[in-house]
Amino acid sequence: MPNKPKAFDIVRAHIEERILDGSLDIGDTLAAERELATEFGVSRGAVREAIRALEAQGVVESSVGAGATGGTRIIRARTRALTRLLRLHVALADGRLREVVELRVALERSSATLAAASVTPEALETMRTLLAKMRGEGVDIETFNRLDTDFHVAIARAADNTLVTDLTIAVRESLRAPILVAEQGLSSGEYADFRGMLCEQHEGIFAALEAGDGEDAAQRIETHIRAAYSALPVLTAAPE
């Protein structure tokens, strides 16, 4: 005999169904907690639990206030929710990080191809600024790691495809911490060589994007990702 669904799951499922059938859209405000509890025949505590679950999924956002400024609204925060989920997956990968790397390659190839066809002058300027900062003197490992992530995120945003962008950003952001730890494990000489390689490859990717050559950009970004992980073998080493 199947288990009876929990009260908060009933509320969450109904709200999700209304989003899926178009009854609720981005910006719409949910009914008050008391009304939802009455509608679904559950406690207000169950409604609050359902809202918290939807907030964790990046589907709704609650704010305190009266009228238009208060309540729980439908939002679009897929990147944040996906990043949170993937960060946990990466932390629990147990030697299977290579699978995440392969996913990253596939997504970033797609992002680069799309970005080459749609990148704006503003997006190129953002990337150019990041490249200059990465070449700057006195940039520590943690700052470089952040700039590196921001560069890849900028490419994803330039792809002009919401789902590809969200997934690409989520995967890259989820790998930020393990990449940083691996970089910090390099000797000063090894890190200097590693950083120089990344900067040179980033500049090649940028040149391909600026030229509008999607095929070249995609191949360069795959070569770049695989070279980076080869230089940080601790990330993809098989578990003992």
Helices and strands as residue ranges (DSSP letters): H 7-20, H 33-40, H 44-56, E 60-63, G 67-69, E 71-74, H 78-91, H 97-118, H 121-134, H 141-158, H 162-174, H 176-184, H 188-211, H 214-231, G 233-235
